[in-house]
């Protein structure tokens, strides 16, 4: 990448210098999730309230995140699973994509609340992955369970050796949530 510097003196004379810049620790923009992509049918699922993005050059790119789906843009409202694609572009023109499943469920379907420490993680290729480590608790009725080993079923097909986007499903009774895992 080339960068041009300009300097002015007190008489408005300008001089320019152009240099090549090489980023050695650059990473493309990364998405963030503030909560699960599981919504109830009682309202409109505004995905952009939960999805953000960060970048090593521009910082917070959350206001630039775009979503596309077969439904109505960022509004997913019918019961079922919806494949959506998020994309964000930084000021250098680098565009990142994330494909995820958004679920809209009946208001009574997710009666158990499962809480994860994160809903989106990035792994380096070959990095170890333990899906159980992301469950912090679940609430059933009036009781909160923090020993989740006995009550949470985990369905994971994450292959840390193969780059791609994966989803891990955590289920208690008929309620569930998902963790999105991106292997880079």
N, C-alpha and C positions, 0 to 999 in steps of 0.2 A: 504494500500500500504506500502511496506517496502522499507526503504532507508538505504543504507550502507555508512557510513562515513569512510574515511581512513586518517590517519595522519602519517607523516614521520618525523623522527628526523634527525640530522645532519650526523648520521652514516648509514642512509638509513634503519633503523629499522621501521617497519610498525605496526600499531595497527589499528584494525577495530572495529566499533560499528554499530549495526543494530537497527533501531528504526521503529516503525509503525507510519505512517503519515496518518492523516485523514483530507481531505479538507472539510471545513464547508461551503465555499462559491463557490465551484466549479460549473462551467457551461460548458456544451459541446460546441464545436466550433459552431459559428454562421456565417451565410452567410451575405454578404453585396451586394447591387446593386448600381452601380453608375448612372444608367439610366434605362429606360424601356426596356423590352425584346420584343420590336416591331422594326423590321428592314424593310428596303425597298429591293425589289428584285434586285436593281441595283448593289448590291455588296454581298460579302459573310458575313453572320452574324457570326462574331467571338464572341461567347458568353463569353469567358473568358476575354475579354476586359472590360466587365461590371460586372462580378461576382467575388467577392472576399470572404475571410473568415477571421475571427478573433477568437482568443482563449485566455483564461485567463492564460494559461501556456506558450504557444509558441508565442503569439502575432499574427503577420500577417502570415496567412496561404494561402494567395492568390495564391502563386506559386504551392500549392499542390492540388488545386481544380481540380477535374476531372468531365467530363460531359459524359453522355451516352444518346443516342437516337436511334430511328430507322433510322435516317439519318446518315450522315457521321461524327460521333464523335462530335466535337465542331463546325462543319460547317453545318449550316442549311441554305439552299438556295432556296427551292421551295416555291411558294406562298401557304399560308395556316397556320394552327395552328399545332404546333409540341410539343408533350409532351417530356420533357427532365428531366433527373434526375442529380442533382449535388451532389457530395459527397466529403468530405474532412476528413482526419484522422490526429489527432495531435500526438505528440511524445509519448503519453501515450497509444495509440491504440484506442482512442475514435473516432468513425466515426459518422459524422453528414450527414444527407441526406436532400435534398430539391427537391421536384418535382414541376415543373412550366411549364406554357405554353409559348412557344416562337412563336411569329407571324411574318410572312414575308408577307408584303403587296405590292401591286402595288405602284410604285413611286408617283402616284397622289392621292392614297387613303387616306393618312394621311396628308391632306393639312393644318389642324389645329393642332398646337403644344400645347399639354396640359402638363403643368409642375406640378409635385408633389414635396412636400418637402422631401419625401422619397419614394422609390419604393419597399421596403421590411421592414416590422415591425414585431417585436416579442411582443406578449402580454402574460401576466400571465393569467392563467385560471381565469375567472370571472372579469377581468379588463374591464372597460368601453371602448367602441370603437365608434368613430365618423368618418366615412369615408370622410365626407366633409371637415374635418379639414386638410387633406393632400393636397388639391388642392391649389396651390399658384397663378396660372394664366393660361390663354390660349391665344394663338396668332392666330388671324384670319386675313389673308391678312397683312396689314400694322399696324393693331391695336392690342394692348395688353390689355386684360381684367383681372383686378385683383378682381373684384366683380364677382366671379364665380357662385354664387348661382342661378342666372337666366339663365346661359347658359350651365351648365354641368349636364348631366344626370348620375346618379350614380346607378350602379347595384351591390348590395352587399348581400352575403349570409353568412357573417361572424357570427358565433355563439361563442361569447367569453366564454360560459360555457362549450364548447366541444373542447378538444384539437384536433389539426389537421392543415392542410394547406388550406388556402382559397385564392380566388382571387377576387378583387374588380375591376370592369370595369368602367372607366370614359369616357363618350362619348360627343363629340361636333360635330354636323352635322354628317358626316360619319367617323370622325377620333376618335381614342380612344387610351387609354393607360391603364395599369393595375398596381395595387398595390397588392403585395403578403403579406398576413397576416398569421403568424404562431402563433397559440395559444398553449402555453405550459402547 
